[in-house]
Amino acid sequence: MGVFGTGLWVMPEEVQGGNLGFTAIVPFGGPDIDATLSAPRAGRSASASDSIFTIGDPVVGVVLGWHEGDFHWTANASLNVPIGDYQKGELANLSFNRWAGDFTLAGTWFNPEAGFDLSGAAGFTLNGENPATDYRTGTEFHAEWAVTRHFGQEFSAGVAGYFYQQVTGDSGPGASLGDFKGRIAAIGGTMGYNFKMAETPVSLTLKIFQEFGAKNRPEGTAGFVTIAFPIGTPPAQVK
């Protein structure tokens, strides 16, 4: 299981008519990998497993968000910094061991009276070469969406999904399998619960996805648990 510790700081002043924020993510944990590779035409299959407790590459980013009535949208840029623990030839790695930049646009329509939240995001990831393997992953496109119904201030539930498509092929001396373009799609459900711990508001979200349509990617069931809460006291509002 991997844990992605994430921090977000939003500046109190407006920038370009929106809110400017800075993010930092540090992945850590003990991924446990069990994989089976099969070649039906050759009548062969092989299995492999690996587990480790490790710290992955940190990711730093910047986000600029705007608001207009029930509409909210953001522009996001992030950078994967290849300084985490990486073990060449092992399956259980949290680090990519390469520089990578991601650019994403996201939008949300949320009407408190209707209780519905429609959200979507799409972006591209540009990858550098992994110097340990001489392998450069191609440019990747990703999209996520969710339709959520809020039941009062505490509970929410809905459906969500994501899609990933590699748009350019892999390259470099280590790309012995050619361009090896990957693809995966998923659909699932999401549930949320908001509560207070002492006087601190806490948001708990659970998402479960069933993946399908995989090409050159592992396929399975993915689960995510998110716990979010503010640190510190927000500035007082001037009335």
MDAnalysis code that builds the backbone (N, CA, C; Angstrom):
import MDAnalysis as mda
import numpy as np

u = mda.Universe.empty(717, n_residues=239, atom_resindex=np.repeat(np.arange(239), 3), trajectory=True)
u.add_TopologyAttr("name", ["N", "CA", "C"] * 239)
u.add_TopologyAttr("resid", np.arange(1, 240))
u.add_TopologyAttr("resname", ["MET", "GLY", "VAL", "PHE", "GLY", "THR", "GLY", "LEU", "TRP", "VAL", "MET", "PRO", "GLU", "GLU", "VAL", "GLN", "GLY", "GLY", "ASN", "LEU", "GLY", "PHE", "THR", "ALA", "ILE", "VAL", "PRO", "PHE", "GLY", "GLY", "PRO", "ASP", "ILE", "ASP", "ALA", "THR", "LEU", "SER", "ALA", "PRO", "ARG", "ALA", "GLY", "ARG", "SER", "ALA", "SER", "ALA", "SER", "ASP", "SER", "ILE", "PHE", "THR", "ILE", "GLY", "ASP", "PRO", "VAL", "VAL", "GLY", "VAL", "VAL", "LEU", "GLY", "TRP", "HIS", "GLU", "GLY", "ASP", "PHE", "HIS", "TRP", "THR", "ALA", "ASN", "ALA", "SER", "LEU", "ASN", "VAL", "PRO", "ILE", "GLY", "ASP", "TYR", "GLN", "LYS", "GLY", "GLU", "LEU", "ALA", "ASN", "LEU", "SER", "PHE", "ASN", "ARG", "TRP", "ALA", "GLY", "ASP", "PHE", "THR", "LEU", "ALA", "GLY", "THR", "TRP", "PHE", "ASN", "PRO", "GLU", "ALA", "GLY", "PHE", "ASP", "LEU", "SER", "GLY", "ALA", "ALA", "GLY", "PHE", "THR", "LEU", "ASN", "GLY", "GLU", "ASN", "PRO", "ALA", "THR", "ASP", "TYR", "ARG", "THR", "GLY", "THR", "GLU", "PHE", "HIS", "ALA", "GLU", "TRP", "ALA", "VAL", "THR", "ARG", "HIS", "PHE", "GLY", "GLN", "GLU", "PHE", "SER", "ALA", "GLY", "VAL", "ALA", "GLY", "TYR", "PHE", "TYR", "GLN", "GLN", "VAL", "THR", "GLY", "ASP", "SER", "GLY", "PRO", "GLY", "ALA", "SER", "LEU", "GLY", "ASP", "PHE", "LYS", "GLY", "ARG", "ILE", "ALA", "ALA", "ILE", "GLY", "GLY", "THR", "MET", "GLY", "TYR", "ASN", "PHE", "LYS", "MET", "ALA", "GLU", "THR", "PRO", "VAL", "SER", "LEU", "THR", "LEU", "LYS", "ILE", "PHE", "GLN", "GLU", "PHE", "GLY", "ALA", "LYS", "ASN", "ARG", "PRO", "GLU", "GLY", "THR", "ALA", "GLY", "PHE", "VAL", "THR", "ILE", "ALA", "PHE", "PRO", "ILE", "GLY", "THR", "PRO", "PRO", "ALA", "GLN", "VAL", "LYS"])
u.atoms.positions = np.array([
    [0.846, -1.189, 0.000],
    [0.000, 0.000, 0.000],
    [0.878, 1.235, 0.000],
    [0.561, 2.177, -0.869],
    [1.294, 3.424, -0.937],
    [0.505, 4.565, -0.308],
    [1.215, 5.441, 0.384],
    [0.618, 6.635, 0.997],
    [1.226, 7.856, 0.325],
    [0.350, 8.793, -0.070],
    [0.809, 9.999, -0.749],
    [0.511, 11.201, 0.150],
    [1.494, 11.588, 0.963],
    [1.326, 12.743, 1.833],
    [1.348, 14.025, 1.019],
    [0.273, 14.803, 1.099],
    [0.105, 15.974, 0.239],
    [-0.156, 17.220, 1.060],
    [0.539, 18.294, 0.722],
    [0.316, 19.587, 1.357],
    [-0.067, 20.629, 0.329],
    [-0.988, 21.520, 0.675],
    [-1.433, 22.598, -0.209],
    [-1.466, 23.898, 0.569],
    [-0.799, 24.919, 0.057],
    [-0.837, 26.256, 0.658],
    [-1.364, 27.231, -0.384],
    [-2.418, 27.972, -0.036],
    [-3.046, 28.933, -0.930],
    [-2.756, 30.341, -0.437],
    [-2.255, 31.178, -1.319],
    [-1.949, 32.561, -0.957],
    [-3.228, 33.337, -0.668],
    [-3.198, 34.211, 0.325],
    [-4.400, 34.988, 0.630],
    [-4.719, 36.044, -0.428],
    [-3.702, 36.501, -1.157],
    [-3.930, 37.527, -2.176],
    [-4.339, 36.890, -3.500],
    [-5.124, 37.625, -4.290],
    [-5.518, 37.144, -5.610],
    [-4.386, 37.374, -6.608],
    [-4.242, 36.446, -7.545],
    [-3.260, 36.538, -8.615],
    [-3.981, 36.285, -9.934],
    [-3.896, 37.228, -10.874],
    [-4.586, 37.115, -12.157],
    [-6.077, 36.830, -11.984],
    [-6.660, 37.436, -10.941],
    [-8.081, 37.266, -10.688],
    [-8.456, 35.944, -10.057],
    [-7.469, 35.148, -9.659],
    [-7.749, 33.844, -9.063],
    [-6.936, 33.604, -7.812],
    [-6.986, 32.375, -7.321],
    [-6.273, 31.980, -6.116],
    [-5.077, 31.113, -6.499],
    [-3.878, 31.532, -6.060],
    [-2.651, 30.819, -6.378],
    [-2.258, 29.922, -5.209],
    [-1.987, 28.655, -5.515],
    [-1.597, 27.716, -4.478],
    [-0.366, 26.924, -4.872],
    [0.311, 26.370, -3.873],
    [1.501, 25.568, -4.090],
    [1.306, 24.209, -3.414],
    [1.727, 23.140, -4.091],
    [1.519, 21.800, -3.576],
    [2.845, 21.056, -3.473],
    [2.878, 20.070, -2.578],
    [4.021, 19.169, -2.447],
    [3.486, 17.795, -2.059],
    [3.963, 16.758, -2.740],
    [3.529, 15.387, -2.494],
    [4.763, 14.524, -2.237],
    [4.724, 13.736, -1.159],
    [5.795, 12.784, -0.869],
    [5.170, 11.399, -0.735],
    [5.412, 10.493, -1.689],
    [4.867, 9.130, -1.588],
    [5.772, 8.245, -0.733],
    [5.150, 7.402, 0.067],
    [5.921, 6.446, 0.860],
    [5.015, 5.257, 1.175],
    [5.609, 4.171, 1.596],
    [4.817, 2.998, 1.945],
    [5.443, 1.714, 1.464],
    [4.655, 0.641, 1.515],
    [5.153, -0.680, 1.170],
    [4.338, -1.319, 0.081],
    [4.596, -0.992, -1.190],
    [3.848, -1.642, -2.271],
    [4.128, -3.141, -2.301],
    [3.076, -3.920, -2.502],
    [3.160, -5.382, -2.578],
    [2.655, -5.805, -3.957],
    [3.543, -6.264, -4.820],
    [3.226, -6.521, -6.219],
    [3.194, -8.020, -6.495],
    [2.093, -8.476, -7.089],
    [1.977, -9.841, -7.608],
    [1.531, -9.731, -9.058],
    [2.337, -10.247, -9.970],
    [2.038, -10.106, -11.399],
    [2.141, -11.452, -12.100],
    [1.273, -11.636, -13.094],
    [1.314, -12.829, -13.933],
    [1.386, -12.400, -15.389],
    [2.386, -12.879, -16.088],
    [2.559, -12.578, -17.504],
    [2.231, -13.836, -18.301],
    [1.392, -13.675, -19.315],
    [0.995, -14.844, -20.101],
    [1.189, -14.587, -21.585],
    [1.534, -15.655, -22.297],
    [1.661, -15.625, -23.746],
    [0.838, -16.775, -24.291],
    [-0.480, -16.550, -24.526],
    [-1.380, -17.639, -24.933],
    [-0.934, -18.360, -26.193],
    [-0.398, -17.620, -27.152],
    [0.004, -18.259, -28.410],
    [1.158, -19.229, -28.207],
    [2.037, -18.892, -27.264],
    [3.176, -19.766, -27.000],
    [2.857, -20.791, -25.923],
    [1.683, -20.653, -25.288],
    [1.305, -21.582, -24.242],
    [2.153, -21.456, -22.999],
    [2.632, -20.258, -22.696],
    [3.512, -20.047, -21.556],
    [2.971, -18.941, -20.657],
    [3.319, -19.012, -19.390],
    [2.991, -17.960, -18.433],
    [4.051, -17.940, -17.350],
    [4.207, -16.800, -16.709],
    [5.193, -16.653, -15.631],
    [4.633, -15.697, -14.603],
    [5.001, -15.906, -13.355],
    [4.543, -15.038, -12.281],
    [5.735, -14.475, -11.526],
    [5.523, -13.307, -10.934],
    [6.569, -12.653, -10.156],
    [5.915, -11.847, -9.049],
    [6.644, -11.664, -7.956],
    [6.137, -10.876, -6.839],
    [7.286, -10.106, -6.200],
    [6.946, -8.994, -5.549],
    [7.954, -8.162, -4.914],
    [7.266, -7.247, -3.914],
    [7.941, -6.931, -2.821],
    [7.409, -5.996, -1.822],
    [8.566, -5.263, -1.175],
    [8.310, -4.037, -0.746],
    [9.352, -3.216, -0.147],
    [8.697, -2.031, 0.565],
    [9.351, -1.497, 1.610],
    [8.930, -0.227, 2.191],
    [9.908, 0.829, 1.702],
    [9.400, 1.870, 1.083],
    [10.284, 2.813, 0.421],
    [9.679, 4.217, 0.399],
    [10.478, 5.177, -0.017],
    [10.048, 6.573, -0.208],
    [10.218, 6.916, -1.675],
    [9.178, 7.428, -2.293],
    [9.204, 7.713, -3.715],
    [9.679, 9.116, -4.038],
    [9.636, 9.453, -5.316],
    [10.012, 10.790, -5.780],
    [9.007, 11.833, -5.276],
    [9.477, 12.938, -4.713],
    [8.543, 14.016, -4.367],
    [8.059, 14.728, -5.620],
    [6.850, 15.288, -5.533],
    [6.255, 16.040, -6.635],
    [5.880, 17.421, -6.112],
    [6.361, 18.466, -6.770],
    [6.025, 19.837, -6.397],
    [5.189, 20.450, -7.505],
    [4.285, 21.344, -7.121],
    [3.397, 21.895, -8.139],
    [2.840, 23.252, -7.774],
    [2.173, 23.836, -8.748],
    [1.517, 25.127, -8.574],
    [0.141, 25.031, -9.210],
    [-0.853, 25.665, -8.589],
    [-2.225, 25.627, -9.092],
    [-2.814, 27.029, -9.026],
    [-3.524, 27.431, -10.071],
    [-4.204, 28.719, -10.119],
    [-5.675, 28.448, -10.388],
    [-6.545, 28.920, -9.479],
    [-7.963, 28.619, -9.577],
    [-8.826, 29.860, -9.636],
    [-9.944, 29.740, -10.363],
    [-10.901, 30.839, -10.500],
    [-12.305, 30.347, -10.137],
    [-13.179, 31.297, -9.797],
    [-14.530, 30.966, -9.371],
    [-15.508, 31.969, -9.976],
    [-16.632, 31.446, -10.444],
    [-17.686, 32.286, -11.008],
    [-19.015, 31.609, -10.734],
    [-19.710, 32.047, -9.682],
    [-20.969, 31.424, -9.325],
    [-20.779, 29.965, -8.936],
    [-21.492, 29.064, -9.627],
    [-21.381, 27.631, -9.346],
    [-20.223, 26.967, -10.082],
    [-19.499, 27.743, -10.880],
    [-18.411, 27.177, -11.670],
    [-17.053, 27.485, -11.024],
    [-16.184, 26.474, -11.033],
    [-14.841, 26.607, -10.477],
    [-13.882, 25.870, -11.414],
    [-12.762, 26.482, -11.762],
    [-11.824, 25.826, -12.655],
    [-10.391, 26.180, -12.258],
    [-9.460, 25.286, -12.597],
    [-8.063, 25.446, -12.206],
    [-7.133, 25.068, -13.346],
    [-5.944, 25.663, -13.326],
    [-4.831, 25.263, -14.184],
    [-3.716, 24.781, -13.260],
    [-3.194, 23.594, -13.542],
    [-2.236, 22.966, -12.640],
    [-0.971, 22.563, -13.387],
    [0.175, 22.764, -12.747],
    [1.454, 22.296, -13.287],
    [2.231, 21.646, -12.145],
    [2.827, 20.494, -12.423],
    [3.580, 19.797, -11.385],
    [4.842, 19.187, -11.976],
    [5.822, 18.904, -11.099],
    [7.113, 18.384, -11.529],
    [7.524, 17.242, -10.616],
    [7.769, 16.077, -11.203],
    [8.306, 14.931, -10.462],
    [9.824, 15.080, -10.354],
    [10.355, 15.066, -9.122],
    [11.785, 15.266, -8.876],
    [12.408, 13.911, -8.542],
    [13.308, 13.380, -9.372],
    [13.802, 12.001, -9.212],
    [14.885, 11.850, -8.145],
    [14.481, 12.008, -6.877],
    [15.437, 11.850, -5.778],
    [14.980, 10.791, -4.781],
    [13.885, 10.073, -5.090],
    [13.399, 9.030, -4.202],
    [14.198, 7.743, -4.339],
    [13.891, 6.783, -3.488],
    [14.548, 5.479, -3.528],
    [14.074, 4.707, -4.757],
    [15.017, 4.226, -5.558],
    [14.678, 3.470, -6.769],
    [15.590, 2.263, -6.877],
    [15.000, 1.085, -7.067],
    [15.761, -0.148, -7.194],
    [15.599, -0.691, -8.604],
    [16.669, -0.634, -9.390],
    [16.630, -1.097, -10.770],
    [16.296, -2.590, -10.820],
    [15.357, -2.950, -11.680],
    [15.000, -4.342, -11.881],
    [13.957, -4.870, -10.921],
    [13.515, -4.057, -9.938],
    [12.513, -4.494, -8.967],
    [11.119, -4.040, -9.396],
    [10.102, -4.819, -9.029],
    [8.723, -4.463, -9.363],
    [8.152, -3.431, -8.406],
    [8.483, -3.537, -7.129],
    [7.880, -2.692, -6.090],
    [8.656, -1.392, -5.942],
    [8.420, -0.467, -6.840],
    [9.029, 0.857, -6.786],
    [7.939, 1.916, -6.742],
    [8.115, 2.909, -5.861],
    [7.237, 4.082, -5.886],
    [7.851, 5.211, -6.695],
    [9.146, 5.142, -6.938],
    [9.847, 6.190, -7.678],
    [9.822, 5.910, -9.177],
    [9.693, 6.973, -9.966],
    [9.825, 6.874, -11.417],
    [11.282, 7.004, -11.856],
    [12.103, 7.644, -11.001],
    [13.524, 7.858, -11.286],
    [13.741, 8.632, -12.587],
    [12.859, 9.592, -12.837],
    [12.993, 10.430, -14.020],
    [12.288, 11.761, -13.764],
    [12.760, 12.786, -14.432],
    [12.041, 14.051, -14.415],
    [10.765, 13.894, -15.232],
    [9.670, 14.496, -14.734],
    [8.408, 14.436, -15.462],
    [7.587, 15.678, -15.110],
    [7.031, 16.306, -16.127],
    [6.190, 17.482, -15.923],
    [4.767, 17.195, -16.355],
    [3.799, 17.629, -15.550],
    [2.387, 17.396, -15.857],
    [1.654, 18.731, -15.913],
    [0.767, 18.859, -16.903],
    [-0.037, 20.064, -17.079],
    [-1.500, 19.644, -17.212],
    [-2.349, 20.149, -16.312],
    [-3.737, 19.695, -16.227],
    [-4.688, 20.872, -16.077],
    [-5.829, 20.799, -16.768],
    [-6.933, 21.741, -16.586],
    [-8.090, 20.982, -15.951],
    [-8.728, 21.590, -14.954],
    [-9.826, 20.931, -14.241],
    [-10.965, 21.916, -14.032],
    [-12.180, 21.387, -13.980],
    [-13.353, 22.230, -13.768],
    [-14.409, 21.524, -12.947],
    [-15.195, 22.302, -12.226],
    [-16.268, 21.778, -11.388],
    [-17.483, 22.678, -11.475],
    [-18.655, 22.068, -11.590],
    [-19.926, 22.782, -11.412],
    [-20.589, 22.192, -10.183],
    [-20.800, 23.036, -9.179],
    [-21.415, 22.574, -7.942],
    [-22.509, 23.546, -7.533],
    [-23.747, 23.016, -7.451],
    [-24.886, 23.803, -7.023],
    [-25.327, 23.309, -5.652],
    [-25.094, 24.088, -4.582],
    [-25.444, 23.634, -3.231],
    [-26.928, 23.325, -3.064],
    [-27.799, 24.075, -3.743],
    [-29.231, 23.834, -3.609],
    [-29.638, 22.507, -4.239],
    [-29.112, 22.213, -5.435],
    [-29.427, 20.948, -6.090],
    [-28.669, 19.790, -5.462],
    [-27.495, 20.086, -4.902],
    [-26.704, 19.041, -4.264],
    [-25.870, 18.212, -5.216],
    [-25.749, 18.660, -6.483],
    [-24.979, 17.895, -7.454],
    [-23.641, 18.565, -7.745],
    [-22.624, 17.718, -7.939],
    [-21.268, 18.159, -8.226],
    [-20.800, 17.418, -9.479],
    [-20.510, 18.165, -10.568],
    [-19.985, 17.593, -11.803],
    [-18.556, 18.077, -11.977],
    [-17.600, 17.146, -12.014],
    [-16.191, 17.521, -12.069],
    [-15.468, 16.749, -13.155],
    [-14.463, 17.383, -13.742],
    [-13.647, 16.719, -14.747],
    [-12.278, 17.355, -14.832],
    [-11.304, 16.589, -15.280],
    [-9.940, 17.087, -15.444],
    [-9.272, 16.336, -16.572],
    [-8.360, 17.011, -17.276],
    [-7.613, 16.378, -18.357],
    [-6.256, 17.049, -18.474],
    [-5.244, 16.251, -18.810],
    [-3.914, 16.821, -18.916],
    [-2.935, 15.896, -19.612],
    [-1.699, 16.378, -19.753],
    [-0.626, 15.638, -20.393],
    [0.583, 15.576, -19.465],
    [1.277, 14.438, -19.499],
    [2.508, 14.265, -18.749],
    [3.659, 14.074, -19.724],
    [4.707, 14.888, -19.586],
    [5.900, 14.807, -20.419],
    [7.018, 14.186, -19.587],
    [7.631, 13.121, -20.088],
    [8.586, 12.337, -19.310],
    [10.012, 12.482, -19.809],
    [10.955, 12.513, -18.869],
    [12.365, 12.435, -19.194],
    [12.821, 10.983, -19.198],
    [14.099, 10.769, -19.373],
    [14.641, 9.414, -19.442],
    [15.085, 8.925, -18.074],
    [14.812, 7.667, -17.779],
    [15.302, 7.028, -16.565],
    [16.760, 6.645, -16.803],
    [17.733, 7.287, -16.119],
    [19.150, 6.999, -16.402],
    [19.579, 5.608, -15.968],
    [18.827, 4.976, -15.064],
    [19.196, 3.633, -14.606],
    [18.863, 2.571, -15.642],
    [17.861, 2.840, -16.483],
    [17.429, 1.848, -17.473],
    [17.569, 2.341, -18.910],
    [17.972, 3.606, -19.103],
    [18.051, 4.210, -20.441],
    [16.716, 4.116, -21.162],
    [15.629, 4.333, -20.416],
    [14.269, 4.176, -20.942],
    [13.532, 5.498, -20.808],
    [12.928, 5.951, -21.900],
    [12.120, 7.173, -21.861],
    [10.672, 6.819, -22.183],
    [9.778, 7.002, -21.212],
    [8.353, 6.779, -21.425],
    [7.789, 7.897, -22.287],
    [6.881, 7.559, -23.201],
    [6.299, 8.555, -24.090],
    [5.365, 9.513, -23.369],
    [4.897, 10.507, -24.091],
    [3.953, 11.482, -23.536],
    [2.621, 10.802, -23.244],
    [2.038, 11.135, -22.079],
    [0.826, 10.463, -21.609],
    [-0.332, 11.456, -21.478],
    [-1.508, 11.013, -21.913],
    [-2.739, 11.779, -21.725],
    [-3.564, 11.106, -20.638],
    [-4.157, 11.912, -19.755],
    [-5.005, 11.357, -18.702],
    [-6.231, 12.242, -18.518],
    [-7.354, 11.604, -18.174],
    [-8.600, 12.330, -17.923],
    [-9.336, 11.646, -16.777],
    [-9.969, 12.462, -15.928],
    [-10.745, 11.955, -14.790],
    [-12.075, 12.695, -14.735],
    [-13.115, 12.022, -14.227],
    [-14.426, 12.659, -14.112],
    [-15.175, 12.080, -12.921],
    [-16.148, 12.825, -12.429],
    [-16.976, 12.353, -11.310],
    [-18.302, 13.093, -11.319],
    [-19.368, 12.373, -10.982],
    [-20.699, 12.937, -10.770],
    [-21.101, 12.563, -9.349],
    [-21.261, 13.563, -8.508],
    [-21.463, 13.316, -7.075],
    [-22.739, 13.980, -6.590],
    [-23.468, 13.265, -5.743],
    [-24.671, 13.799, -5.111],
    [-24.390, 14.001, -3.626],
    [-24.621, 15.234, -3.148],
    [-24.398, 15.563, -1.748],
    [-25.713, 15.448, -0.976],
    [-25.660, 14.744, 0.153],
    [-26.820, 14.566, 1.017],
    [-26.568, 15.354, 2.303],
    [-26.906, 16.639, 2.261],
    [-26.623, 17.495, 3.397],
    [-25.152, 17.877, 3.434],
    [-24.679, 18.274, 4.601],
    [-23.305, 18.726, 4.765],
    [-22.329, 17.584, 4.995],
    [-22.834, 16.400, 5.340],
    [-21.932, 15.343, 5.785],
    [-21.635, 14.275, 4.736],
    [-22.669, 13.772, 4.049],
    [-22.479, 12.612, 3.185],
    [-22.555, 12.980, 1.700],
    [-21.832, 12.217, 0.888],
    [-21.907, 12.342, -0.564],
    [-21.601, 10.985, -1.189],
    [-22.138, 10.764, -2.379],
    [-21.897, 9.514, -3.101],
    [-22.080, 9.771, -4.586],
    [-21.383, 8.977, -5.408],
    [-21.515, 9.177, -6.841],
    [-20.735, 8.154, -7.633],
    [-20.607, 8.435, -8.929],
    [-19.849, 7.579, -9.837],
    [-18.671, 8.380, -10.378],
    [-17.589, 7.664, -10.711],
    [-16.382, 8.335, -11.183],
    [-15.629, 7.394, -12.115],
    [-14.695, 7.945, -12.848],
    [-13.899, 7.131, -13.746],
    [-12.657, 7.867, -14.202],
    [-11.794, 7.138, -14.883],
    [-10.604, 7.764, -15.456],
    [-10.189, 7.034, -16.724],
    [-9.370, 7.710, -17.523],
    [-8.878, 7.162, -18.785],
    [-7.434, 7.596, -18.967],
    [-6.608, 6.655, -19.403],
    [-5.183, 6.925, -19.647],
    [-4.816, 6.400, -21.017],
    [-4.104, 7.218, -21.782],
    [-3.648, 6.809, -23.113],
    [-2.271, 7.397, -23.369],
    [-1.319, 6.548, -23.687],
    [0.006, 7.030, -24.068],
    [-0.056, 7.458, -25.525],
    [0.290, 8.719, -25.805],
    [0.094, 9.257, -27.158],
    [1.358, 9.209, -28.009],
    [2.525, 9.068, -27.395],
    [3.760, 8.846, -28.154],
    [4.461, 7.630, -27.572],
    [5.252, 6.975, -28.400],
    [5.875, 5.731, -27.993],
    [7.064, 5.908, -27.067],
    [7.402, 4.817, -26.376],
    [8.601, 4.803, -25.552],
    [9.830, 4.803, -26.458],
    [10.955, 5.248, -25.898],
    [12.172, 5.331, -26.693],
    [13.386, 5.163, -25.787],
    [14.560, 5.229, -26.388],
    [15.801, 5.064, -25.650],
    [16.386, 3.678, -25.847],
    [17.669, 3.501, -25.521],
    [18.321, 2.194, -25.687],
    [17.646, 1.073, -24.906],
    [16.977, 1.410, -23.787],
    [16.343, 0.383, -22.970],
    [14.966, -0.037, -23.438],
    [14.417, 0.624, -24.457],
    [13.062, 0.302, -24.939],
    [13.127, -0.863, -25.915],
    [13.423, -2.068, -25.396],
    [13.625, -3.241, -26.243],
    [12.326, -3.764, -26.841],
    [11.163, -3.350, -26.298],
    [9.867, -3.811, -26.802],
    [9.231, -2.830, -27.782],
    [9.984, -1.833, -28.219],
    [9.435, -0.861, -29.155],
    [8.675, 0.249, -28.445],
    [7.692, 0.832, -29.142],
    [7.008, 1.994, -28.567],
    [6.146, 1.630, -27.363],
    [5.603, 0.413, -27.296],
    [4.913, -0.131, -26.122],
    [3.908, 0.869, -25.529],
    [3.057, 1.459, -26.366],
    [2.074, 2.435, -25.900],
    [1.042, 1.776, -24.988],
    [0.759, 2.417, -23.856],
    [-0.175, 1.869, -22.896],
    [-1.529, 2.564, -22.935],
    [-2.552, 1.845, -22.408],
    [-3.904, 2.398, -22.322],
    [-4.647, 1.680, -21.204],
    [-5.502, 2.419, -20.494],
    [-6.348, 1.819, -19.464],
    [-7.540, 2.743, -19.226],
    [-8.681, 2.164, -18.894],
    [-9.878, 2.928, -18.519],
    [-10.455, 2.307, -17.259],
    [-11.248, 3.074, -16.535],
    [-11.829, 2.564, -15.291],
    [-13.113, 3.310, -14.976],
    [-14.006, 2.617, -14.282],
    [-15.236, 3.229, -13.776],
    [-15.498, 2.661, -12.388],
    [-16.078, 3.485, -11.537],
    [-16.313, 3.017, -10.171],
    [-17.194, 3.970, -9.395],
    [-17.109, 3.886, -8.084],
    [-17.944, 4.698, -7.209],
    [-17.112, 5.497, -6.226],
    [-17.718, 6.536, -5.695],
    [-17.061, 7.383, -4.718],
    [-18.027, 7.703, -3.581],
    [-17.520, 7.737, -2.357],
    [-18.305, 8.085, -1.181],
    [-17.500, 9.047, -0.322],
    [-18.183, 10.027, 0.259],
    [-17.512, 11.008, 1.093],
    [-18.240, 11.234, 2.400],
    [-17.474, 11.565, 3.433],
    [-18.038, 11.854, 4.758],
    [-17.255, 13.004, 5.362],
    [-17.961, 14.061, 5.752],
    [-17.354, 15.226, 6.395],
    [-17.709, 15.248, 7.881],
    [-16.714, 15.476, 8.718],
    [-16.950, 15.506, 10.156],
    [-15.908, 16.410, 10.805],
    [-16.035, 16.597, 12.097],
    [-15.090, 17.417, 12.846],
    [-14.360, 16.570, 13.876],
    [-13.049, 16.778, 13.958],
    [-12.230, 16.157, 14.990],
    [-11.766, 17.289, 15.893],
    [-12.331, 17.339, 17.111],
    [-12.213, 18.529, 17.961],
    [-12.880, 19.674, 17.198],
    [-12.147, 20.723, 16.857],
    [-12.721, 21.821, 16.080],
    [-12.211, 21.839, 14.641],
    [-11.484, 20.794, 14.242],
    [-10.904, 20.750, 12.902],
    [-11.810, 20.001, 11.938],
    [-12.240, 20.624, 10.825],
    [-13.053, 19.908, 9.831],
    [-12.212, 18.890, 9.075],
    [-12.749, 17.700, 8.914],
    [-12.048, 16.607, 8.232],
    [-12.937, 16.068, 7.123],
    [-12.336, 15.818, 5.969],
    [-13.052, 15.245, 4.827],
    [-12.456, 13.875, 4.510],
    [-13.299, 12.843, 4.523],
    [-12.876, 11.476, 4.240],
    [-13.554, 11.008, 2.952],
    [-12.767, 10.536, 1.991],
    [-13.298, 10.103, 0.703],
    [-12.775, 8.715, 0.358],
    [-13.670, 7.842, -0.109],
    [-13.308, 6.497, -0.556],
    [-13.709, 6.349, -2.017],
    [-12.763, 5.865, -2.851],
    [-13.030, 5.621, -4.265],
    [-12.573, 4.216, -4.634],
    [-13.442, 3.482, -5.347],
    [-13.133, 2.145, -5.822],
    [-13.364, 2.109, -7.333],
    [-12.370, 1.638, -8.090],
    [-12.476, 1.593, -9.553],
    [-12.215, 0.175, -10.065],
    [-12.969, -0.200, -11.093],
    [-12.697, -1.434, -11.829],
    [-12.118, -1.049, -13.186],
    [-10.908, -1.492, -13.444],
    [-10.238, -1.135, -14.687],
    [-10.617, -2.095, -15.813],
    [-10.533, -1.586, -17.054],
    [-10.845, -2.411, -18.231],
    [-10.147, -1.810, -19.441],
    [-10.151, -2.569, -20.529],
    [-9.578, -2.077, -21.791],
    [-8.087, -1.849, -21.747],
    [-7.373, -2.624, -20.941],
    [-5.937, -2.401, -20.784],
    [-5.152, -2.824, -22.025],
    [-4.123, -2.052, -22.318],
    [-3.170, -2.390, -23.366],
    [-1.777, -2.031, -22.855],
    [-0.925, -3.018, -22.764],
    [0.442, -2.833, -22.250],
    [0.447, -2.193, -20.870],
    [-0.573, -2.501, -20.072],
    [-0.699, -2.009, -18.701],
    [-1.317, -3.106, -17.840],
    [-0.976, -3.179, -16.543],
    [-1.691, -4.106, -15.659],
    [-3.132, -3.653, -15.473],
    [-4.038, -4.605, -15.257],
    [-5.462, -4.304, -15.114],
    [-5.990, -4.957, -13.844],
    [-6.801, -4.224, -13.084],
    [-7.335, -4.793, -11.853],
    [-8.329, -3.858, -11.191],
    [-8.454, -3.987, -9.884],
    [-9.334, -3.135, -9.087],
    [-8.466, -2.190, -8.259],
    [-8.768, -0.903, -8.321],
    [-7.973, 0.101, -7.622],
    [-8.822, 0.790, -6.566],
    [-8.253, 1.001, -5.400],
    [-8.943, 1.694, -4.310],
    [-8.117, 2.841, -3.782],
    [-8.787, 3.952, -3.437],
    [-8.108, 5.141, -2.926],
    [-8.871, 5.680, -1.718],
    [-8.159, 5.990, -0.658],
    [-8.734, 6.623, 0.519],
    [-8.033, 7.966, 0.713],
    [-8.806, 9.040, 0.807],
    [-8.257, 10.379, 0.981],
    [-8.767, 10.981, 2.284],
    [-7.848, 11.488, 3.088],
    [-8.186, 12.208, 4.313],
    [-7.604, 13.607, 4.192],
    [-8.454, 14.631, 4.242],
    [-8.021, 16.015, 4.078],
    [-8.486, 16.858, 5.250],
    [-7.594, 17.749, 5.725],
    [-7.941, 18.659, 6.809],
    [-7.013, 19.866, 6.761],
    [-7.487, 21.032, 7.212],
    [-6.655, 22.237, 7.205],
    [-5.692, 22.245, 8.383],
    [-4.538, 22.863, 8.165],
    [-3.550, 23.051, 9.221],
    [-3.442, 24.544, 9.489],
    [-3.592, 24.930, 10.735],
    [-3.534, 26.346, 11.070],
    [-4.910, 26.972, 11.066],
    [-4.960, 28.248, 11.323],
    [-6.210, 28.992, 11.411],
    [-6.360, 29.892, 10.196],
    [-7.483, 29.819, 9.464],
    [-7.669, 30.688, 8.299],
    [-7.748, 32.142, 8.736],
    [-7.342, 33.071, 7.850],
    [-7.410, 34.478, 8.207],
    [-8.834, 34.938, 8.449],
    [-8.988, 35.883, 9.368],
    [-10.315, 36.399, 9.696],
    [-10.905, 37.153, 8.524],
    [-12.192, 36.971, 8.310],
    [-12.887, 37.652, 7.214],
    [-13.285, 39.062, 7.657],
    [-13.033, 40.033, 6.774],
    [-13.414, 41.404, 7.050],
    [-14.855, 41.615, 6.654],
    [-15.653, 42.100, 7.561],
    [-17.093, 42.320, 7.288],
    [-17.387, 43.806, 7.133],
])
